[in-house]
Amino acid sequence: MIKINFLVIAVISCFASITNAQQSELEQVENNLRSVNTQFAKARIVVVRELSDVKFPGLYEATVDGQSLVVSKDGTMAIVGDVFDLQDMVNLTRIAKQKGQAAVVEQEIATLSDNDLVIYPAKGKSIGQLYVFSDTTCGYCKKLHLEVGDYQNAGIDVKYIPYPRSQLVDGEPAFENMKQVMCAKDKTDAMTKIKAGTDNGEFVKESYAEECVESIRKGQTAGRNVGLEGTPFMYLTKGDTRIIPGYQSSRIVISLFTK
C-alpha cells in the first residue's frame, strides 16, 4: 500500500466543457477512492479528468490533499507522480495544476485587503498587478526584490503577500522579520531594508499589534490553500501565463504581461 504524505490541496477547477455525465463519472471515482482507504475519508480529493485525451483511457488524474496521482476508475490502484507528454517534454499535470492554482489565488486575493499586503505601486499608469508570496529570508525573494523598480517603471504594481516559510512560531527569523515588516509604519521601507540586511534592528518592537500579525496568518493560510511549494510564488493579473512558481527575471515576467 502506498503511504502518501498529505499536502494542502491546490484546487484544480473542472472546465466548463465537462458534461454532466463526465462530472458524474469523476464524482464516482472520488467516491471509490474514499471507500477503498480510510485515510481518504476526510481528505480533500479532486478528480480532475479522465486521461483518454492524453492516451491513458481508463485512468484518471487526481489530487489527494495536493498530492498528484493517476488512479484507476475503481480507486484501488494509483501511480504517484505527474503525467508527461514525452514528445514535447511537457508536464501536463503541472499545467493543469497551475490553471487550478490561478483560480484559487484569485479567490484568496479577494479575501485580503491592502492592509494585508506590502504594495509597491506602478509609476505612471498601471497595466496590471504582480502578486508575490514572499519571505524575507528567501534568497530568490531577495533577488526578485532588487527588480521591483523594473516592474514599477513598466507600469506594474508589485503586491507582496506575507508568507514566512517557517511556521508562525515566535522567535523564528522568518516570522519575526515579517512581523517587523507588517507592523512597520512604512511597510515598503521595512521590506526593502530587511531583505537587504540594512535595517540594523530598526523595526524591532517589544510587541506587535494583533492586526498586523493577523495579516501574516492570512497570507500563510492563503499560500497553503493555493498549494505553495516554495517562495517566491508569483501571480500575474494579465497575460496568458498567470502562475510562476519560482523566480524568473523581471525581463521575462514583464514580457508575459503583454502576451
ROZASE-645791 format. One record per residue: residue in three letters; x negated, y negated, z negated of N, C-alpha, C in turn. Coordinates in steps of 0.1 Angstrom, whole numbers, plus 5000, padded with zeros to 4 digits. Layout:
ALA|X|Y|Z|X|Y|Z|X|Y|Z
...
END
This chain:
MET|4991|5012|5000|5000|5000|5000|4991|4988|5000
ILE|4994|4978|5008|4987|4966|5009|4990|4957|4998
LYS|4981|4952|4991|4983|4942|4980|4980|4928|4985
ILE|4990|4919|4985|4988|4906|4990|4987|4896|4979
ASN|4977|4887|4981|4976|4876|4971|4986|4865|4977
PHE|4996|4862|4969|5006|4853|4973|5001|4839|4974
LEU|5004|4832|4984|5001|4818|4986|5014|4810|4987
VAL|5013|4797|4985|5025|4789|4986|5029|4789|5001
ILE|5042|4790|5004|5046|4791|5018|5046|4778|5025
ALA|5042|4779|5038|5044|4768|5047|5055|4772|5056
VAL|5067|4766|5054|5079|4770|5061|5077|4768|5076
ILE|5080|4779|5084|5079|4778|5098|5093|4778|5104
SER|5097|4766|5110|5110|4764|5114|5114|4773|5126
CYS|5127|4778|5126|5132|4785|5137|5136|4775|5148
PHE|5133|4778|5160|5136|4769|5171|5151|4770|5175
ALA|5155|4758|5180|5170|4757|5183|5175|4767|5193
SER|5165|4772|5201|5169|4781|5212|5173|4795|5207
ILE|5170|4798|5194|5173|4811|5189|5188|4813|5188
THR|5193|4825|5194|5207|4827|5194|5211|4833|5181
ASN|5224|4833|5179|5230|4838|5166|5226|4853|5164
ALA|5226|4861|5175|5222|4875|5174|5207|4876|5170
GLN|5199|4868|5176|5185|4868|5173|5182|4864|5158
GLN|5190|4854|5154|5188|4849|5140|5193|4860|5130
SER|5204|4867|5134|5208|4878|5125|5198|4889|5124
GLU|5191|4892|5136|5181|4902|5136|5169|4898|5127
LEU|5165|4885|5127|5154|4881|5119|5158|4882|5104
GLU|5170|4879|5101|5175|4880|5087|5175|4894|5082
GLN|5178|4903|5092|5178|4917|5088|5164|4922|5085
VAL|5154|4917|5092|5140|4921|5090|5136|4916|5076
GLU|5141|4904|5073|5138|4898|5060|5144|4906|5049
ASN|5156|4910|5050|5163|4919|5040|5156|4932|5039
ASN|5151|4938|5050|5144|4950|5049|5131|4949|5041
LEU|5124|4938|5043|5111|4936|5036|5114|4935|5021
ARG|5125|4928|5017|5128|4927|5003|5132|4940|4997
SER|5139|4948|5004|5144|4961|4999|5133|4971|4998
VAL|5122|4970|5006|5112|4980|5006|5102|4979|4994
ASN|5099|4967|4990|5089|4965|4979|5095|4955|4969
THR|5095|4959|4957|5100|4950|4946|5092|4937|4945
GLN|5079|4937|4949|5071|4925|4948|5077|4914|4957
PHE|5085|4918|4967|5090|4908|4977|5104|4903|4972
ALA|5109|4908|4961|5123|4905|4958|5125|4890|4956
LYS|5115|4883|4950|5117|4868|4948|5107|4860|4956
ALA|5101|4867|4965|5091|4860|4974|5098|4851|4984
ARG|5091|4841|4988|5096|4832|4999|5092|4838|5012
ILE|5102|4843|5020|5099|4851|5032|5105|4843|5044
VAL|5097|4841|5054|5103|4836|5067|5099|4845|5078
VAL|5108|4851|5085|5106|4859|5096|5107|4850|5108
VAL|5096|4847|5115|5096|4836|5125|5102|4840|5138
ARG|5097|4852|5143|5102|4856|5156|5098|4870|5159
GLU|5105|4876|5169|5102|4889|5174|5091|4887|5185
LEU|5081|4895|5185|5069|4892|5193|5069|4898|5207
SER|5081|4901|5213|5082|4906|5226|5076|4897|5236
ASP|5077|4883|5233|5073|4873|5243|5057|4873|5244
VAL|5051|4879|5234|5036|4880|5235|5032|4894|5235
LYS|5040|4903|5241|5037|4917|5244|5036|4926|5232
PHE|5043|4923|5221|5044|4932|5210|5059|4934|5207
PRO|5066|4941|5216|5080|4943|5213|5082|4952|5201
GLY|5092|4949|5193|5095|4957|5181|5087|4953|5168
LEU|5078|4943|5170|5071|4937|5159|5075|4923|5156
TYR|5074|4918|5144|5079|4905|5140|5068|4897|5133
GLU|5067|4885|5136|5058|4876|5129|5065|4870|5117
ALA|5059|4871|5105|5065|4866|5093|5055|4860|5084
THR|5059|4853|5074|5051|4848|5063|5058|4852|5050
VAL|5049|4857|5041|5054|4861|5027|5046|4852|5017
ASP|5053|4842|5012|5046|4833|5003|5033|4827|5010
GLY|5035|4824|5023|5024|4818|5030|5014|4827|5037
GLN|5015|4840|5033|5006|4850|5039|5011|4854|5053
SER|5003|4853|5063|5007|4857|5077|5007|4872|5078
LEU|5018|4877|5083|5020|4892|5085|5026|4894|5099
VAL|5023|4906|5104|5031|4912|5115|5037|4924|5110
VAL|5050|4925|5110|5058|4936|5103|5066|4944|5113
SER|5069|4956|5109|5078|4964|5117|5093|4960|5113
LYS|5102|4964|5122|5116|4959|5120|5122|4965|5107
ASP|5118|4977|5103|5123|4983|5091|5116|4978|5078
GLY|5106|4969|5080|5099|4963|5068|5090|4972|5061
THR|5087|4984|5066|5079|4994|5059|5064|4993|5062
MET|5060|4986|5073|5047|4985|5077|5043|4971|5081
ALA|5030|4967|5078|5026|4953|5081|5011|4953|5085
ILE|5008|4944|5093|4994|4941|5097|4992|4927|5091
VAL|4982|4926|5083|4979|4913|5076|4969|4905|5085
GLY|4973|4893|5090|4965|4885|5098|4972|4878|5109
ASP|4965|4872|5118|4971|4863|5128|4972|4870|5142
VAL|4981|4866|5150|4982|4871|5164|4975|4862|5173
PHE|4966|4868|5181|4958|4860|5191|4961|4864|5205
ASP|4961|4854|5214|4960|4856|5228|4946|4857|5232
LEU|4941|4869|5235|4927|4871|5237|4922|4866|5251
GLN|4931|4865|5260|4927|4860|5273|4923|4845|5272
ASP|4930|4837|5265|4927|4823|5263|4921|4820|5249
MET|4919|4831|5241|4914|4829|5227|4921|4818|5220
VAL|4935|4820|5220|4943|4811|5213|4950|4818|5201
ASN|4949|4812|5189|4955|4817|5177|4970|4813|5177
LEU|4979|4823|5182|4993|4820|5183|5000|4818|5170
THR|4995|4825|5159|5001|4823|5146|4998|4810|5141
ARG|4986|4805|5143|4982|4791|5138|4991|4781|5145
ILE|4993|4782|5158|5001|4772|5165|5015|4772|5159
ALA|5021|4784|5157|5035|4784|5151|5035|4779|5137
LYS|5024|4782|5129|5024|4777|5116|5023|4762|5115
GLN|5015|4756|5124|5013|4742|5124|5026|4734|5128
LYS|5033|4740|5137|5046|4734|5141|5055|4734|5129
GLY|5055|4745|5121|5063|4745|5109|5058|4736|5098
GLN|5044|4735|5097|5039|4725|5087|5042|4711|5090
ALA|5043|4708|5103|5046|4694|5107|5060|4690|5102
ALA|5070|4700|5103|5083|4698|5098|5083|4696|5083
VAL|5075|4704|5076|5075|4704|5062|5069|4691|5057
VAL|5058|4686|5064|5051|4674|5060|5061|4662|5061
GLU|5069|4662|5072|5079|4651|5073|5089|4651|5062
GLN|5093|4663|5057|5102|4664|5046|5096|4659|5033
GLU|5083|4663|5031|5076|4659|5019|5073|4644|5019
ILE|5069|4639|5030|5066|4624|5031|5079|4616|5027
ALA|5090|4621|5031|5103|4614|5028|5106|4613|5013
THR|5099|4622|5005|5101|4622|4990|5091|4613|4983
LEU|5082|4607|4991|5071|4599|4985|5074|4584|4988
SER|5071|4575|4979|5072|4561|4981|5058|4555|4983
ASP|5057|4543|4988|5044|4536|4990|5036|4536|4977
ASN|5043|4536|4966|5035|4536|4953|5028|4549|4950
ASP|5033|4560|4957|5026|4573|4956|5015|4575|4965
LEU|5012|4565|4973|5001|4566|4984|4991|4555|4982
VAL|4979|4557|4989|4969|4547|4989|4969|4543|5004
ILE|4972|4531|5007|4975|4526|5021|4965|4516|5026
TYR|4959|4519|5037|4950|4510|5044|4958|4506|5057
PRO|4964|4494|5057|4972|4491|5068|4965|4488|5081
ALA|4972|4490|5092|4966|4487|5105|4963|4472|5106
LYS|4953|4469|5114|4950|4455|5117|4958|4451|5130
GLY|4967|4441|5129|4975|4438|5141|4987|4447|5141
LYS|4993|4449|5153|5005|4457|5155|5002|4472|5152
SER|5010|4478|5144|5009|4492|5141|5015|4501|5152
ILE|5007|4511|5156|5011|4520|5166|5015|4534|5160
GLY|5013|4536|5147|5016|4548|5141|5009|4550|5128
GLN|5012|4561|5121|5006|4563|5108|4998|4576|5108
LEU|4987|4576|5100|4979|4588|5098|4980|4591|5083
TYR|4988|4602|5080|4989|4606|5066|4978|4616|5063
VAL|4970|4615|5052|4959|4623|5049|4960|4628|5034
PHE|4961|4641|5033|4960|4647|5019|4945|4647|5016
SER|4941|4640|5006|4927|4637|5003|4923|4639|4989
ASP|4910|4643|4987|4904|4645|4974|4891|4636|4974
THR|4889|4630|4962|4878|4621|4962|4864|4628|4961
THR|4865|4641|4957|4852|4648|4956|4849|4657|4968
CYS|4857|4656|4978|4856|4664|4990|4846|4657|5000
GLY|4836|4664|5005|4826|4658|5013|4832|4653|5026
TYR|4840|4661|5033|4846|4657|5045|4857|4646|5043
CYS|4863|4646|5032|4872|4634|5029|4864|4621|5028
LYS|4852|4622|5022|4844|4610|5022|4839|4606|5036
LYS|4836|4616|5044|4832|4613|5058|4843|4606|5065
LEU|4855|4612|5064|4867|4606|5070|4869|4591|5066
HIS|4867|4589|5053|4870|4576|5047|4860|4565|5053
LEU|4848|4569|5057|4839|4560|5064|4845|4555|5077
GLU|4854|4562|5082|4860|4558|5095|4874|4551|5094
VAL|4878|4548|5082|4891|4542|5080|4892|4529|5089
GLY|4881|4521|5089|4882|4509|5097|4884|4511|5112
ASP|4880|4523|5117|4882|4526|5131|4897|4528|5134
TYR|4904|4534|5124|4918|4536|5126|4926|4523|5124
GLN|4922|4515|5115|4928|4502|5113|4927|4493|5125
ASN|4915|4493|5131|4912|4485|5143|4920|4490|5155
ALA|4923|4503|5155|4931|4509|5166|4946|4508|5164
GLY|4950|4501|5153|4964|4499|5150|4971|4510|5143
ILE|4963|4518|5136|4969|4530|5129|4968|4528|5114
ASP|4979|4529|5107|4980|4528|5092|4974|4541|5086
VAL|4965|4541|5078|4960|4553|5071|4967|4553|5057
LYS|4974|4564|5054|4981|4566|5042|4977|4579|5035
TYR|4969|4577|5024|4964|4588|5017|4974|4593|5007
ILE|4976|4607|5007|4984|4613|4997|4974|4620|4987
PRO|4975|4616|4974|4966|4622|4964|4967|4637|4963
TYR|4956|4644|4965|4956|4658|4964|4943|4663|4958
PRO|4941|4663|4945|4929|4668|4939|4929|4683|4941
ARG|4917|4688|4946|4916|4703|4949|4917|4711|4937
SER|4912|4706|4926|4913|4714|4913|4926|4713|4907
GLN|4929|4721|4898|4942|4720|4890|4943|4707|4883
LEU|4954|4702|4880|4956|4690|4873|4953|4691|4858
VAL|4940|4693|4855|4936|4696|4842|4927|4684|4837
ASP|4931|4678|4826|4923|4666|4821|4908|4670|4820
GLY|4899|4662|4825|4885|4664|4824|4879|4670|4837
GLU|4888|4675|4846|4883|4680|4859|4880|4667|4867
PRO|4868|4667|4873|4864|4655|4881|4874|4650|4891
ALA|4879|4659|4899|4888|4655|4910|4901|4649|4904
PHE|4906|4654|4893|4918|4649|4887|4915|4635|4880
GLU|4904|4635|4873|4900|4622|4867|4898|4611|4877
ASN|4891|4614|4888|4889|4604|4898|4902|4599|4904
MET|4911|4608|4907|4923|4605|4913|4932|4597|4903
LYS|4931|4599|4890|4938|4591|4881|4933|4577|4881
GLN|4920|4575|4882|4914|4562|4883|4919|4555|4896
VAL|4920|4562|4907|4924|4556|4919|4939|4551|4918
MET|4948|4561|4914|4962|4558|4914|4966|4548|4904
CYS|4959|4547|4893|4962|4538|4882|4955|4524|4883
ALA|4947|4523|4894|4939|4510|4895|4948|4499|4900
LYS|4945|4487|4897|4952|4475|4902|4951|4474|4917
ASP|4940|4477|4922|4938|4477|4937|4934|4492|4940
LYS|4943|4500|4945|4940|4514|4947|4931|4516|4959
THR|4932|4507|4969|4923|4509|4981|4908|4506|4977
ASP|4906|4496|4968|4893|4493|4964|4887|4504|4955
ALA|4896|4510|4947|4891|4521|4938|4888|4533|4947
MET|4897|4536|4957|4894|4548|4965|4881|4546|4972
THR|4878|4535|4978|4866|4532|4986|4854|4534|4977
LYS|4854|4527|4965|4842|4527|4957|4840|4541|4951
ILE|4850|4548|4947|4849|4561|4941|4844|4571|4951
LYS|4849|4571|4963|4844|4580|4973|4830|4577|4977
ALA|4826|4564|4976|4812|4560|4980|4802|4563|4968
GLY|4808|4565|4956|4800|4567|4944|4794|4554|4939
THR|4800|4542|4942|4795|4529|4938|4804|4523|4927
ASP|4813|4531|4921|4823|4525|4912|4817|4523|4898
ASN|4807|4530|4894|4800|4529|4881|4810|4528|4869
GLY|4820|4537|4870|4830|4537|4859|4839|4526|4858
GLU|4840|4517|4869|4848|4505|4868|4862|4508|4866
PHE|4867|4519|4870|4882|4521|4870|4886|4531|4859
VAL|4877|4535|4851|4880|4544|4839|4888|4537|4829
LYS|4899|4544|4824|4907|4538|4814|4908|4548|4802
GLU|4911|4542|4790|4913|4551|4779|4925|4560|4781
SER|4935|4555|4787|4947|4563|4790|4953|4558|4803
TYR|4960|4567|4810|4966|4563|4823|4981|4564|4823
ALA|4987|4554|4829|5002|4554|4829|5008|4566|4835
GLU|5019|4571|4829|5025|4583|4834|5030|4582|4848
GLU|5034|4570|4852|5040|4567|4865|5029|4570|4876
CYS|5017|4566|4874|5007|4569|4885|5002|4583|4884
VAL|5001|4589|4872|4998|4603|4871|5008|4612|4878
GLU|5021|4608|4877|5032|4615|4883|5030|4615|4899
SER|5025|4604|4904|5022|4603|4919|5012|4614|4923
ILE|5003|4617|4915|4993|4627|4918|5000|4641|4917
ARG|5008|4643|4908|5016|4656|4907|5024|4657|4919
LYS|5031|4647|4923|5039|4647|4935|5031|4651|4948
GLY|5019|4645|4949|5010|4647|4960|5006|4662|4960
GLN|5002|4667|4949|4998|4681|4949|5010|4691|4952
THR|5021|4688|4946|5033|4696|4949|5036|4696|4964
ALA|5035|4684|4970|5038|4683|4985|5028|4691|4992
GLY|5015|4691|4988|5005|4699|4995|5007|4713|4994
ARG|5011|4718|4982|5014|4732|4980|5026|4736|4989
ASN|5036|4728|4990|5048|4731|4998|5044|4732|5013
VAL|5034|4724|5017|5030|4724|5031|5021|4736|5034
GLY|5015|4741|5024|5006|4753|5026|4992|4749|5029
LEU|4987|4738|5022|4973|4734|5025|4963|4744|5021
GLU|4953|4746|5029|4942|4755|5026|4929|4747|5023
GLY|4929|4734|5024|4918|4726|5022|4920|4711|5025
THR|4911|4703|5022|4912|4688|5025|4900|4684|5033
PRO|4901|4674|5041|4913|4666|5044|4923|4674|5052
PHE|4935|4670|5051|4946|4676|5059|4954|4664|5065
MET|4954|4663|5078|4960|4651|5085|4973|4654|5092
TYR|4982|4644|5091|4994|4645|5098|4996|4632|5106
LEU|4998|4633|5119|4999|4622|5128|5014|4619|5131
THR|5019|4607|5131|5033|4604|5134|5036|4603|5149
LYS|5025|4603|5157|5027|4602|5171|5018|4612|5178
GLY|5022|4615|5191|5013|4623|5199|5018|4638|5199
ASP|5012|4646|5208|5016|4660|5209|5011|4668|5198
THR|4999|4664|5193|4993|4671|5181|4996|4664|5169
ARG|5003|4670|5159|5007|4663|5147|4999|4668|5135
ILE|4994|4680|5135|4987|4686|5124|4972|4688|5127
ILE|4963|4683|5118|4949|4686|5119|4944|4691|5106
PRO|4942|4704|5104|4939|4710|5091|4924|4709|5089
GLY|4918|4698|5087|4904|4696|5085|4899|4683|5091
TYR|4886|4681|5090|4881|4668|5095|4879|4669|5110
GLN|4883|4658|5117|4879|4655|5131|4875|4640|5131
SER|4867|4637|5140|4862|4624|5141|4873|4614|5145
SER|4872|4601|5141|4882|4591|5144|4884|4590|5159
ARG|4873|4592|5166|4875|4590|5181|4885|4601|5186
ILE|4884|4613|5182|4893|4624|5186|4907|4621|5181
VAL|4908|4618|5168|4921|4616|5162|4929|4604|5169
ILE|4922|4593|5171|4928|4582|5177|4933|4585|5191
SER|4925|4593|5198|4929|4596|5212|4942|4605|5212
LEU|4945|4612|5201|4957|4621|5200|4969|4612|5198
PHE|4968|4600|5193|4980|4592|5192|4986|4587|5205
THR|4978|4588|5215|4983|4584|5229|4986|4595|5238
LYS|4985|4608|5233|4988|4619|5242|5001|4625|5239
END
